[in-house]
């Protein structure tokens, strides 16, 4: 028997909170919600969810800006539930990684079917081990880095940053994308958080063929030297 899923709604619409809560309860899963982006970021930092349902029009942000944070470490799937129903909006949401885009208003029976389909398709065993060649291995569940014959435990932020770089190995990753992945917010000029974390990771990778390079004007890139 499949364990109950943890479903997290990010929506300030009270009627949507009631509807989704009732649906999740009927499906036998666990439900929680946040009414704004700030509360959602805090919950996403502290807990793991199987499925996140995002509204676009939050009081303090566009819900889609939470997408990189959802995907970076926890690897939860997410659905967009929004009154923004234009083709461009739907393409944007799906392009950001949503597994479904549900337009408001929606009948409860339809949303219930969408949730069941998404859970069935995406509740897979998590990939907890990420690697770059034979020189670097990261256990994301334990935040444990194995490199150059030694093992170190990373901070949550270091882990999220390294996951972001590993998944895009060989490709530059800009500050905006990194900031969304590690902090769940847009990068602000003058913020040195990323620089500090990059410096820490570079020290941790010493002695390995994996290296973080600066790509001027584009960001940072993880490479494996021959």
C-alpha positions in Angstrom: 0.0 0.0 0.0 1.4 3.4 -0.9 2.1 5.8 2.0 0.0 9.0 2.1 1.5 11.8 0.1 2.4 15.2 1.6 0.6 17.8 -0.5 1.3 21.5 0.0 -0.9 24.3 -1.4 0.4 27.8 -1.8 -2.7 30.0 -2.4 -4.3 33.0 -0.5 -7.8 32.1 -1.8 -9.7 30.7 1.2 -12.2 28.9 -1.1 -9.2 27.2 -2.9 -7.7 26.2 0.5 -11.0 24.6 1.5 -11.6 22.9 -1.8 -8.0 21.5 -2.1 -8.0 20.5 1.6 -11.3 18.5 1.2 -9.9 16.8 -2.0 -6.7 15.8 -0.3 -8.5 14.5 2.7 -10.8 12.4 0.6 -7.8 11.0 -1.3 -6.3 10.0 2.1 -3.2 12.2 1.9 -1.7 14.9 4.2 -2.6 18.5 3.5 -1.0 21.8 4.5 -1.0 25.3 3.0 0.6 28.7 3.0 -1.1 32.0 2.0 2.0 33.9 0.7 5.4 33.4 -0.8 7.3 34.1 2.4 5.5 31.5 4.4 5.8 29.0 1.5 9.6 29.5 1.4 9.9 28.9 5.1 7.8 25.7 4.8 9.8 24.5 1.8 13.1 25.0 3.7 11.9 23.0 6.7 9.8 20.2 5.2 9.7 17.8 2.3 6.5 17.5 0.1 5.5 15.1 -2.6 3.4 17.6 -4.5 3.1 21.3 -4.3 0.1 23.2 -5.8 1.0 26.8 -6.7 -1.2 29.8 -7.3 0.4 32.5 -9.5 -1.2 35.5 -7.9 0.2 35.5 -4.4 0.1 38.7 -2.3 3.9 39.0 -2.3 5.1 37.2 -5.4 4.3 35.2 -8.5 4.1 31.6 -7.3 6.2 30.4 -10.2 9.2 32.1 -8.6 9.1 29.3 -6.0 9.6 26.6 -8.7 13.4 26.4 -8.6 13.3 26.1 -4.8 10.8 23.3 -5.0 12.9 21.4 -7.5 16.4 22.1 -6.2 16.6 19.8 -3.2 13.4 18.2 -2.3 12.6 17.2 -5.9 8.8 17.5 -5.3 6.5 17.8 -8.3 4.3 20.9 -8.6 1.0 21.8 -10.3 0.0 25.4 -11.1 -3.6 26.3 -10.1 -4.3 29.8 -11.4 -6.8 32.1 -12.9 -4.0 33.2 -15.4 -5.3 31.0 -18.2 -3.8 32.4 -21.4 -1.8 30.0 -23.6 1.4 32.0 -22.8 0.8 31.6 -19.1 0.3 27.9 -19.4 3.4 27.5 -21.6 5.4 29.5 -19.1 4.3 27.4 -16.2 5.0 24.1 -17.9 8.3 25.5 -19.1 9.2 26.2 -15.5 8.7 22.5 -14.7 5.1 22.2 -13.7 3.7 18.8 -14.4 0.2 20.2 -14.9 -1.4 23.6 -15.3 -4.9 23.8 -14.0 -7.0 26.9 -14.8 -9.4 28.4 -12.2 -12.3 27.9 -11.8 -12.1 24.2 -11.8 -14.5 21.5 -10.7 -13.3 19.6 -7.6 -13.8 16.2 -9.4 -11.5 17.4 -12.2 -8.8 18.7 -9.8 -9.0 15.5 -7.8 -8.4 13.5 -11.0 -5.4 15.8 -11.9 -3.9 15.4 -8.5 -4.2 11.6 -8.5 -2.7 11.4 -12.0 0.2 13.6 -11.0 1.0 11.5 -7.9 0.7 8.3 -9.9 3.1 9.5 -12.5 5.7 11.2 -10.3 5.8 9.4 -7.0 9.1 7.6 -7.7 12.0 6.7 -5.5 14.1 9.8 -5.0 17.5 10.0 -6.6 19.6 10.7 -3.6 23.0 10.1 -5.1 24.4 12.6 -7.6 27.8 12.3 -9.1 30.3 13.9 -11.5 32.4 11.2 -13.1 34.3 9.3 -10.4 35.6 12.3 -8.6 32.6 13.6 -6.8 29.5 12.0 -5.2 26.8 13.8 -3.2 24.2 12.1 -1.0 21.5 14.7 -1.1 19.4 13.1 1.7 22.4 13.2 4.2 24.0 16.3 2.7 27.2 14.2 2.5 29.9 15.0 -0.1 32.5 12.3 -1.0 35.4 13.8 -2.8 39.2 13.1 -3.1 39.0 10.3 -0.6 37.3 12.2 2.1 33.7 12.7 3.2 32.3 16.0 4.4 28.8 17.1 5.6 27.5 20.2 3.8 25.2 22.9 5.0 21.7 23.0 3.5 22.6 26.0 1.4 25.8 24.4 0.2 23.9 21.3 -0.7 21.3 23.2 -2.7 24.0 25.1 -4.6 26.0 22.0 -5.4 22.9 20.2 -6.6 22.1 23.1 -8.9 25.7 23.0 -10.3 25.8 19.2 -10.7 22.5 19.0 -12.6 23.8 21.6 -15.0 27.4 20.2 -15.1 29.3 21.8 -17.9 26.8 24.6 -18.3 27.0 28.1 -16.7 24.5 28.8 -14.0 23.7 32.4 -13.4 23.2 34.2 -10.1 19.5 34.6 -10.5 19.0 30.8 -10.9 21.4 30.0 -8.1 19.7 32.5 -5.7 16.2 31.0 -6.5 17.6 27.5 -5.9 19.3 28.2 -2.6 17.2 31.0 -1.1 13.9 30.9 -3.0 14.2 34.6 -4.0 15.6 36.7 -6.7 19.3 37.8 -6.5 19.9 41.4 -5.5 22.9 43.3 -6.6 25.4 43.5 -3.8 24.3 40.3 -2.1 27.4 38.2 -1.4 25.7 35.0 -0.2 26.5 33.2 -3.4 30.1 34.3 -3.4 30.6 33.0 0.1 29.0 29.6 -0.7 31.0 29.2 -3.9 34.2 29.9 -2.0 33.3 27.3 0.6 32.5 24.7 -2.1 35.7 25.4 -3.9 37.7 24.6 -0.8 35.7 21.4 -0.3 36.5 20.3 -3.8 40.3 20.7 -3.5 42.1 17.6 -4.6 39.3 16.6 -6.9 39.1 16.8 -10.7 35.7 18.5 -10.3 36.1 22.3 -10.2 33.8 25.3 -10.1 34.9 28.0 -12.5 33.7 31.5 -13.0 32.2 32.3 -16.4 32.4 36.0 -16.7 29.0 37.6 -17.4 27.2 34.2 -17.2 27.8 32.9 -13.7 29.4 29.7 -12.4 30.0 26.3 -13.9 31.0 22.9 -12.5 33.4 21.1 -14.7 35.4 17.9 -14.5 39.0 18.2 -15.7 40.7 15.4 -17.6 
